[in-house]
Amino acid sequence: MSRKKRVTSTMRRLHRSFGAGAAIFVLFMVLSGLAINHSSGLGLDQRHVSQSFLLDWYGLGKPEKIDSFAVGDDWLSFAGSQLYLNDKPVATISSGIGAVSNGEVLVAAGVEELLLLDLDGNLVERLPWESIATAPVEAIGLYEDTIVSVKSAGQHWLADADLLSWQPSERASPDPSWSFSEPAPAALQRAVTALYRGEGPSLERLLLDLHSGRIFGTVGVVVYDLLAIALGFLSISGLVLWFRSRRNGKSR
């Protein structure tokens, strides 16, 4: 076999191999490109993915833990730095440790601050604890179901009726009814988890990331670049083979 024929035969084999491998990629790029061009008409920009593995892939993971506290007939839950009243986000607070209700106001306690909320979850006041005491908040509870008490450095602090002025307590006993985390209903935990993770990326965003390879990070972009180079090789090798077959036909 002459050298020219061997080169042509090798190019044909490479052309077939690359072509078979790139066919699926080309088909996906065509279909995803068409969908992206008509995303508004298809409503892809208004629909969001909710699959757990996709939310994890985009970094929208579940909260490490959810601490829920019963306050009357409601629940105050801490997830990360977000505070929820039942299934509604109401405020941000770091290192939540407890929550109580005196029947008129909800009080959520973090290590460094107290949040006062009305019974609908609207934020009334944010009290930095360092303005009251030097040690962090250790616990929050109630005396006689109405008097809010905070424990800080082993000292009990009692609030006035407006919960704005705090004084060290001289009461020796009994201890307040301290607030402890309780297992919330499963439906509420699922709702809080869904709110914490957010609605997720839109289908349009997902298709764009798949179309560009960015969904797989740097590796995906490199792979897509290699596939683009393979498509360029297919175009060039196809033209070479066509010109050679055309020239051979004229020679014959």
C-alpha positions, 0 to 999 in steps of 0.5 A, a space after each residue: 500500500 502506498 504512503 498516500 493510501 495509508 494516510 487516507 485510510 488512517 484519516 478515514 478511520 480517525 474520521 469515523 471514530 471521532 464522528 461516532 463519539 461527537 455525534 451525541 455531543 453535537 445532537 445535545 448541543 443542537 437540542 440544548 441550543 434550541 431550548 435556550 433560544 426559546 427559553 422564554 416561550 417554554 417558560 424555562 426561566 420561570 421553572 426551577 430545579 428542586 432535585 436534591 442532587 442538583 441543589 447539592 451540586 450547585 452548593 445549595 446544601 441542607 442545613 447542618 442541623 435544625 434546632 426547633 423550639 416550641 413557643 406556644 402553638 408555634 415553632 421557632 427554628 434556627 437553621 444556619 444563621 436564619 430564624 424561621 417562625 413555623 415555615 416562614 423566614 423572619 430574621 437572621 441570628 447567629 448561634 441560636 440557643 433558645 426561644 420563648 414566648 410570654 404570650 405577647 412577644 416572641 424572644 429568640 436568643 443567640 449567643 450574642 443577641 436577643 431578637 424580639 418579635 411580635 406573634 406574627 414574626 415581625 422583628 420588633 427589636 434586636 438587642 446586642 447582649 454585650 450592651 447588657 452583660 460582658 459574658 455571652 448568653 448561655 440559656 433563655 427561659 421563663 419564670 412563671 410563664 411570663 417573666 423572661 430570664 437569661 443565663 449569662 456566666 452563671 448569673 440569671 438576668 430578668 427583663 422588665 415588662 418591655 423586655 428592654 431593660 435587664 437586671 441581675 436576678 437575686 432569686 435563689 430558686 427555683 430555676 426558670 423553665 429553660 428553653 430546650 430544642 425539641 423535635 419539630 414535626 417532620 413536615 415542618 423540618 422539610 419546609 424549613 430545609 426547602 426554604 433554607 436551600 432556596 428555589 434552586 437555579 432555573 431550568 434556563 440556567 441549568 441548560 446554559 451551564 450544561 451547554 457551556 460545560 461550566 456545570 462540571 467546573 474547569 474539567 467540564 470546560 476543558 472537555 468541551 474544548 477538546 470536543 470542539 477541537 474534535 469537531 474541527 478535526 472532523 470538518 478538516 478531515 472530511 474536506 480533505 477526504 472529499 477533495 481527494 475522492 473528487 480528484 481521484 474521480 477526475 483522474 479516473 
